[in-house]
Amino acid sequence: MPKRAQQRIPQTRGRFVRAGDFISKSIRSAGEKRGFAQSRLLTQWTEICGPELAAIALPVRVSYSGQGLGGTLVLSCEGARAPEVQMQADVIRTRVNACYGYNAIRRISLTQTDSAGFAEAQKRLAPPPAQPEPVVPEVSKVAARQTADVASEELRLALGRLGTNILSRNPD
């Protein structure tokens, strides 16, 4: 197929076109960058490896070395479930090779992540935000009196909030 025909948007000619037809080239090129020659491995992962394994392991990339046929399938799984996935590596390899139609995968490598992902795990490790202490009305009145002669209203309000925060921590 000529290269120009691959880049053309599908002709609709008064009929409906599936949304996947518009983005299939983009998806294919993104998958090929990760080593997935067939996007079916990504889109039908649950059917290929089974729902139990699909719930705990996801394909990340396929890397090929220069040593003949057979690449490495990198799976991402939760750290605590990694031994379980490693025990079933032969089953996964057999099913993935059946999807490709030949022995495309020689070995399986695991990357261990938190089940929620990296950003969510970092949020759980961060200390909770401090609850603001209740402001005593007398403290805010003192701060308002001290900033009464400031001409700019925005500056006066900001200084009043700052003074209230400082005086509520150190009333002396």
C-alpha positions, 0 to 999 in steps of 0.5 A, spaced: 500 500 500 502 506 498 505 511 503 500 516 501 494 512 502 496 510 509 496 517 511 489 519 508 483 520 513 478 514 511 472 517 506 466 517 509 461 518 503 455 519 507 456 513 511 458 512 518 465 510 520 468 507 526 472 512 531 477 506 531 479 507 523 481 515 525 486 513 530 488 506 528 495 509 525 496 513 531 495 507 536 499 502 532 505 507 531 505 508 539 504 501 540 510 499 536 514 504 540 513 500 546 515 493 542 508 491 541 507 489 533 500 487 534 496 491 538 491 485 540 496 484 545 494 490 549 487 491 547 485 483 548 490 482 554 484 479 559 482 474 553 489 472 552 492 471 559 485 470 563 481 475 567 485 472 574 492 474 571 489 480 567 487 483 574 494 483 577 499 484 571 499 488 565 504 488 559 508 494 559 513 493 553 516 488 549 524 488 547 528 484 542 535 483 543 539 482 537 540 474 539 535 471 534 528 470 535 524 471 542 524 477 546 522 479 553 515 481 555 515 486 561 509 486 565 507 491 571 504 488 577 503 489 584 509 488 588 506 483 593 503 479 587 509 478 583 511 471 586 504 469 583 505 472 576 512 469 576 510 462 578 505 463 572 510 466 567 510 459 563 503 460 562 503 467 560 508 466 555 505 460 552 498 464 551 502 470 548 506 466 543 499 463 541 496 470 540 502 472 536 502 465 532 510 464 533 515 464 539 515 471 539 516 471 547 522 468 550 522 470 557 518 474 561 520 480 566 516 483 571 516 490 574 513 491 581 509 497 582 504 499 587 497 497 585 494 505 585 500 507 581 506 512 583 503 518 584 497 515 588 502 512 592 506 518 594 500 521 596 499 516 601 506 517 604 505 524 605 503 527 611 496 529 612 495 537 611 495 540 618 488 543 620 488 550 621 487 552 628 480 556 630 481 563 630 479 567 636 475 573 635 480 577 639 486 576 636 483 578 629 481 584 632 488 586 634 491 584 627 485 589 624 487 594 629 495 594 627 493 594 620 488 599 620 493 605 617 495 601 611 492 605 604 491 599 600 485 594 602 488 588 599 495 589 602 491 591 609 487 584 608 493 580 607 497 583 613 491 582 617 491 574 615 498 574 617 498 578 623 492 573 625 496 567 624 502 569 628 498 572 634 494 565 634 500 561 635 504 566 639 498 570 643 504 573 647 
